[in-house]
Amino acid sequence: MRFAPSFYFPYRYRVAIFLCLLMIITYMDRICISLVGVRIKSDFHLTNGQFGWALGAFSLSYALFEIPAGIWGDRIGQRAMLIRIVLWWSLFTALTGLSVGLVSLIVLRFLFGAGEAGSVPNMAAAVSRWFPKKDTSKGLSIGIAGQYMGSAIAPLIVVRLAESYGWRLPFFVNALFGLAWVVICVWWFRNNPSEMQGISIDERVLIESNRRWLSKGQHMPWRKLFKSRSLVSLFLCFSASQWSNYFFIAWMPVYLQEAKHFSEKDMQLTFTLVFSLAIAGSLLGGFLSDALSRKKGLRWGRSYFGMFVLGLLGVSILTQTLTDNHLVIICLLACGVFLQAMHGIPSFSVCVDIAGSRAGTLSGVMNFCGQMAAFLIVILFGQIADSAKNFNASLWVLGIVLLIGALLWLAVDPSMTLMPEEV
């Protein structure tokens, strides 16, 4: 005789944890090059500007392939798309460890970015299938928290491996993590609750009768995307936030060691500390965004919340130019990354709110804009630092962009109708 379990852990949260694992591996792979950046620069005799081109190669290809990857995922399902994505990026993560100079590094990082493109939009689209409307931000926050978990864990693995065996080995180890995730995805994950074995009938009905995703197709109104002041403002807000995001994940290790004179060990501990705190920022952001949306409406839960968070983030960046005290710098970075984690929640929530079954596509468009902006910052940040002979000028540019982005949230209407009726 089979007995029903006394405790049932909802499958939608199991899926969210699985997506969180995806984001952990994504960011461990992505920031590996930044954590060993000083070693690579020394080995290949690179300037900050040259190293910026290696970082920018990833951002450029990541941007170019975001929209196709989002569209493809919406058409064939997120499961098949994510398997393709992780296999590709795992291959080129490993090959990065075989690079022999600046040119090969740029080429391999470009191909790595092409493979990783679409991971975040397809994660967001999976949430639109697996979570009811009222918990959209909560589901996204668990997935996005994985970005900061990966960023916090990575220094503990990458820096220690690099210290003991050189900077190349961490790339090979990270590639193995991706392959392990693919095995689990093939074996366990499914696109929809109705396809998942073991899910309760009550939970399946709860999700499928209240989610943003529709079982029938919807046509994306492409002409409307860049004619909408609300959507253009959303894309610009997110682009501004990607300037700070790539400062944290791409330039912060070099900034701490060369501008603020942190040792490699202190940089590792700081990196882990600030990104550990950011995990709470992501989860808190999901809770607050959904709570504000239920009590005061979507504009409060998405637009005003996003404006407040991005504005404070800009202030935290600008304040760093006023001090060289290590403790103060660490506190400001911790606040900044905490706020960065919160800001991703309203951004992707708006995509799910207004795009329904095309959440992956709209997220891909938004992330394309953001990654094109990131391409500029990873190159300009190093170029400005080299020209000014310090990093403060780069931080001033970054902080001003964030404050402008915060104001643009006022033009974002998360309740607008983008998608036509189901067809």
ABEGO torsion letter per residue (X at the ends): XBBBBABBBBAAAAAAAAAAAAAAAAAAAAAAAAAAAAAAAAAAGBBAAAAAAAAAAAAAAAAAAAAAAAAAAAAAEAAAAAAAAAAAAAAAAAAAAABAEAAAAAAAAAAAAAAABGAAAAAAAAAAAABBAAAAAAAAAAAAAAAAAAAAAAAAAAAAAAAAAEAAAAAAAAAAAAAAAAAAAAAABBABAAABBGBBAAAAAAAAAABABBABBBBBBAAAAAABAAAAAAAAAAAAAAAAAAAAAAAAAAAAAAAAGBBAAAAAAAAAAAAAAAAAAAAAAAAAAAAAAAAAEAAAAAAAAAAAAAAAAAAAAAAAAABABAAAAAAAAAAAAAAAAAAAAAAAAAAAAAAEAAAAAAAAAAAAAAAAAAAAAAAAAAAAAAAAGBAAAAAAAAAAAAAAAAAAAAABBAABBABBBBX
